[in-house]
């Protein structure tokens, strides 16, 4: 069975054409809920994947005895541990305040900087659009990061005259990312069968113990229901599990 299930995407980059991928997400655990199985497949193929978390997730958790500073440190550690489960070692944080992310020139510049540093062929990010059928992916931070990251891909990172200080002060040449994958949005045109990497996705999510430990076996039930629904929508046989995306040609 093919690993990739494509519905309506044209000009999709083959993974053999991709050397580096950057995932830009709002919070620790976002990439693992949305795409950990897909990321594991990329790293298995020898693709370098880097994570950029805009916040440290300091507004998360359920323990009033943990300070927000302690929570931020804990969640950074959890994200690094989760990344190892799927073959990622490059994990970066911007330190924006959790729950208060806005699309700003500063955020666009900070993301564009990392795009120029990593020089990815593909960028994974949250959808900037609200999903009314599944509201949870549409956290305001997710939508703000998706909008800022898409602006950073086009036009900021590729335009040498956008944020000229990145070149003048930091020596970062302009870079064009050729493809964007959006996660959690209302439009889906591409599915990835992750059945054989489901355990690694679960391990990555369990590494975020401050966010998932209280769910117990409910985490597995939730994931199987959600990912099984994706697989059914993709036309996969019963029992398969899939992650879903919208793919945009940004070359």
Buried (B, 14 or more C-beta within 10 A) or exposed (E): EEBBBBEEBEEBBEBEEBEBBBBBBBBBBBBBBBBBBBBBBBBBEEBBBBBBBBBBBBBBBEEEEBEBEBBBBBBBEBBBBBBBBBBBEEBBBBEBBBBEBEBEEEBBBBBBBBBBBBBBBBBBBBBBBBBEEEEEBBBEBBBBBBBBBBBBBBBBBBEBEBBEEBBEEEEBEBBBBBBBBBBBBBBBBBBBBBBBBBEBBBBBBBBBBBBBEEBEEEBBEBBBEBBBBBBEBBEBEEEBBBBBBBBBEBE
